Amino acid sequence: MSPLRMIYLALALWGAVQPMIHFSAWFRANGFDLRALVAAWHTNAASSGLAWELTIAAIALCVFVIAEVAVRRNWPALVAIPATFCIGVGCGLPLYLFLRTRPVV
């Protein structure tokens, strides 16, 4: 595996673990209430702006993944879409780059 692919994989793992630490702590304190979680994201203008920024980035990433998969026929790369929406862009983007840069057989 190339050093670049190892970096993408490490960033994908970090992008999965780091947010989950914070989400897990929030869920332990508040229960598994997604409506309350979304409300917490919009408690002030700064956090609301960041939530919208990440939402737009996630949608753009998914459009890009779908367009690339349609051209390259790299179907396993579609796993980056649920990773993006279930974990975050910090996991989905490096995961997609990791899957995109695999050697072509």
C-alpha positions as CSV (number, residue, x, y, z in Angstrom):
1,M,0.0,0.0,0.0
2,S,1.4,3.4,-0.9
3,P,2.1,6.0,1.7
4,L,-0.6,8.2,0.4
5,R,-3.2,5.5,0.7
6,M,-2.0,4.8,4.3
7,I,-2.5,8.5,5.1
8,Y,-6.0,8.5,3.6
9,L,-6.9,5.3,5.7
10,A,-5.4,6.9,8.9
11,L,-7.4,10.1,8.3
12,A,-10.6,8.0,7.7
13,L,-10.1,6.1,10.9
14,W,-9.4,9.3,12.8
15,G,-12.4,10.9,11.2
16,A,-14.5,8.0,12.4
17,V,-13.2,7.8,16.0
18,Q,-12.8,11.4,17.0
19,P,-16.4,12.5,16.3
20,M,-17.8,9.2,17.8
21,I,-16.0,10.0,21.1
22,H,-18.0,13.2,21.3
23,F,-21.2,11.8,20.0
24,S,-21.0,8.9,22.4
25,A,-20.5,11.2,25.3
26,W,-23.5,13.3,24.2
27,F,-25.7,10.2,23.8
28,R,-24.7,8.9,27.2
29,A,-25.6,12.2,28.8
30,N,-28.8,12.9,26.8
31,G,-30.0,9.6,25.5
32,F,-30.4,8.6,21.9
33,D,-32.5,11.5,20.8
34,L,-31.6,12.6,17.3
35,R,-34.0,15.6,17.4
36,A,-32.3,16.9,20.5
37,L,-28.9,16.4,18.8
38,V,-29.9,18.4,15.8
39,A,-31.3,21.1,18.1
40,A,-28.0,21.2,19.9
41,W,-26.2,21.8,16.6
42,H,-28.3,24.9,16.2
43,T,-27.9,26.4,19.7
44,N,-26.1,29.5,18.4
45,A,-25.1,31.1,15.1
46,A,-21.5,29.6,15.1
47,S,-22.6,26.0,15.6
48,S,-25.5,26.5,13.2
49,G,-23.2,27.8,10.5
50,L,-20.8,24.9,11.1
51,A,-23.7,22.4,10.9
52,W,-24.8,23.9,7.6
53,E,-21.3,24.0,6.3
54,L,-20.8,20.3,7.0
55,T,-24.2,19.4,5.5
56,I,-23.4,21.2,2.3
57,A,-19.9,19.6,2.1
58,A,-21.5,16.2,2.7
59,I,-24.0,16.7,-0.1
60,A,-21.3,17.9,-2.4
61,L,-19.1,14.9,-1.6
62,C,-22.0,12.5,-2.2
63,V,-22.7,14.1,-5.6
64,F,-19.0,13.8,-6.5
65,V,-18.8,10.1,-5.3
66,I,-21.9,9.2,-7.4
67,A,-20.5,11.0,-10.5
68,E,-17.1,9.4,-10.1
69,V,-18.5,5.9,-9.5
70,A,-20.7,6.2,-12.6
71,V,-17.6,6.9,-14.7
72,R,-15.0,4.6,-13.0
73,R,-17.4,1.8,-12.0
74,N,-15.7,1.6,-8.6
75,W,-18.8,0.3,-6.8
76,P,-17.2,-0.3,-3.4
77,A,-16.4,3.4,-3.2
78,L,-20.2,4.0,-2.6
79,V,-19.6,2.9,1.0
80,A,-18.3,6.5,1.5
81,I,-21.8,7.9,1.2
82,P,-23.3,6.2,4.3
83,A,-20.0,6.8,6.1
84,T,-20.4,10.5,5.3
85,F,-23.9,10.8,6.6
86,C,-23.6,8.3,9.6
87,I,-20.2,9.5,10.8
88,G,-19.2,12.7,9.0
89,V,-17.3,14.3,6.2
90,G,-14.1,13.8,8.2
91,C,-14.5,10.1,7.7
92,G,-16.3,9.9,4.4
93,L,-13.9,12.0,2.3
94,P,-10.7,10.3,3.3
95,L,-12.4,6.9,3.0
96,Y,-13.5,7.7,-0.5
97,L,-10.0,8.9,-1.4
98,F,-8.6,5.7,0.0
99,L,-11.0,3.6,-2.0
100,R,-10.5,5.7,-5.1
101,T,-6.7,5.3,-5.1
102,R,-6.7,1.6,-4.9
103,P,-4.7,-0.1,-7.7
104,V,-6.7,-1.0,-10.7
105,V,-6.6,-4.7,-11.6
